[in-house]
Amino acid sequence: MSNTALSDKDKLQADLRAAVQENTVHVRVTPKASRNAVLMQDGAVRVYVTCVPENGKATKEVVKLLAKTLGVSKSQIALLRGAISRDKVFQITGL
């Protein structure tokens, strides 16, 4: 892995941590995407997941991706609002 890739990952993590306001983060989810990804677009957090939005599968994948990107455990991330919406609000503890 090159230094550029590491710095991009570090920048994404810093940007994502900056988007966390009062231990919450607003996320726009795109299910059934071609790949899993967490991106910052125009100051907003966008999460793309490959799984389908049924029975909470997409939300579970979003939690997994956010935890990995932020460097926290999945148990530190809880869904506050948006269980069946593309716009979700997560609470993140321990940052």
Buried (B, 14 or more C-beta within 10 A) or exposed (E): EEEEEEEEEEEBBEBBBEBBEEBBBBBBBBBEBEEBBBBBEEEEBBBBBEBEBEEBEBBBBBBBBBBBBBEBEEEBBBBEEBEEEEEBBBBBEEE
